[in-house]
């Protein structure tokens, strides 16, 4: 998409990415290290919680893009520090040749059960979308229940992998029966010819954990016209359509586009993005103790 933008506008964009295992933590820490003198102008993240934390730390700049006018308010920061678009969801993947759909847990609470945890792969919860996912668990359940849940998973033999795609690979190889991952990792695997299916597991039966992309200006870029033009492009209907039609099949947040493409996102859980961001530091601490002791 960046190459499409460059061809379309004649602008030149220097793209800095992160590893699959470290997304998006590595880039976030780099932005923090650069502080008030960031080397970049625009931050495009594959999840929301870390973006909220950067905004709270004063490392983002406000910008109300005209292309965000048809994006629902729940995906827009009240102070215009960031805007969300193009959803994915946390899912439980399985191999339908090995496991019947009726045997797949439909609630995240069930992953700590011995008959599930012993056959489960998850990405390292200190990074990426798994980090946001466990923070949502802590926000919803409280520290006592969350800690007990992790301890049970460890006791029953959960497999921790480097990243979400690694968890799916272990499923494809037959090492596990279930993989907690993102919807796009499953869809990419199926596009490559692997027989993998998924369930949109829910929190206490109250909705799935959805993950919007976010884009924001970094602090110091308030007057940078080219940076704002890039944000406008990323937030365009054109890009959200491209993401929806890509291998990752991101769900549009725009109702009109969702209807046009016949891509209805799963019902979202009631946990708020701010609550997830609030819980993240404590969730990381508890996960580190549970998985590294």
Order of alpha helices (4+ residues) and beta strands (2+ residues): alpha-alpha-beta-alpha-beta-beta-alpha-beta-alpha-alpha-beta-alpha-beta-alpha-beta-beta-alpha-alpha-alpha-alpha
